[in-house]
Amino acid sequence: MKLSIGKDQLMLGLQAVQNVVGSRTTMPILNNILLNARDGRLLVTGTDLDISVSCPVAAQVSTPGAITLPARKFIGIVRELGSPEIELSVDEKQQCSIRSGSSFYKINGLPAEDYPPLPQFKEVRRIVLQQDKLRAMLKKTAFAVSADESRFVLNGIFFSLKDHKATLVATDGRRLALTDGEADIPTESQGDFIVPTKAINELTRLLQGSGNLELNFSENQVAFTLKAENGFDTVITSKLVDGSYPNYRQVIPADPQERVALPREELLAALKRAEIMTSDKSNSVKLAFGRNQLTITANTPEVGEGQETLAINYKGKEMAIAFNPTYLMDPLKAVECEEVYFELIDELSPGVLKINEPFLYVIMPMRMT
């Protein structure tokens, strides 16, 4: 293998895959990244066996070939090189020579044939989405994913593709975020699956502000192909979470007693200040709804007390309800509208946050002290 490539181009590919490179000592090759050079491009691939990312970058390839190199060492060398152009060449001993300006390095690799093969999708279950829309949908749900590994089916985002709609749901048992968007979903491509948190994080990181995305899925794998104008498409493949997602519809309260419009930025700022007066032991704020007024109180015996008052348009019955402030702030950070709508039944029932877009957030109340 022999090629020349711009440093910025090479770093683009390396940064795309670096987070998924494995650290399993039982398979040393998982500490490596796969470099495959041919047809005017270098395909950079990393995997931990659960998630794989492949990112092609432009290169001048004089001799096609492939090798795997230790990710940490190779990325470290490339990052620190001072010249904008890099030449890579690989000999029959699986040694890669790196030349750039006055710098020269040799790094030992392992054969490309030993690298785990990427998943192949035999079933044609495929839909196309816009990258910016999917990124916005992930932003509105990912924060509610559970980190509790004992409830593994909640360790990811639930995708439901049916009825010309893509629905995304995340919950940790104490709050639930749901959003959906119109999508052209052929009958044979309908289905439900759970994408694990790590894959969601990588997908969110790599999604672009424009262009389409092709989603392929099978019974236990999913692939997201991020389409690029130059044809250099980045592909993220992942195992799916095995299990049935709980019936999230049954936890969404019906028939709210009160619905109040709240200024999003003002509410978020007030909650940020009030949260300062909470502690790990007493992590709740009380929202008291009165006539045209919302009072937010944080009262922690070992810390002190804080109070915020917001002028709102409210003429319903007086009501006080307590929530975890972080759980209340997360959705406010994830949306960009001026106004949000809070629906309440009583002091003991879940609250529901909505906006004038397809988004819904259910939050369980906390016991008031």
Buried (B, 14 or more C-beta within 10 A) or exposed (E): BBBBBBBEBBBBBBBBBBBBBBEEEEEEBBBBBBBBBBEEBBBBBBBBEEBBBBBBBBBBBEEEBBBBBBBBBBBEBBEEBEEEBBBBBBEEEBBBBBBBEEEEBEBEBBEBEEBBEBBEBEEEBBBBBBBBBBBBBBBBBBBBBBEEEEBBBBBBBBBBBBEEEBBBBBBBEBBBBBBBBEBEBEEEBBBBBBBBBBBBBBBEEBBBEEBBBBBBBBEEBBBBBBBBEEEBBBBBBBBBBEEEBBEBEEBEBEEBEBEBEBBBEBBBBBBBBBBEBBEEEBBBBBBBBBEEEBBBBBBBEEBEEBBBEBEBEBEEEEBEBBBBBBBBBBBBEBBEEEEBBBBBBEEEBBBBBBBEEBBBBBBBBBEEE
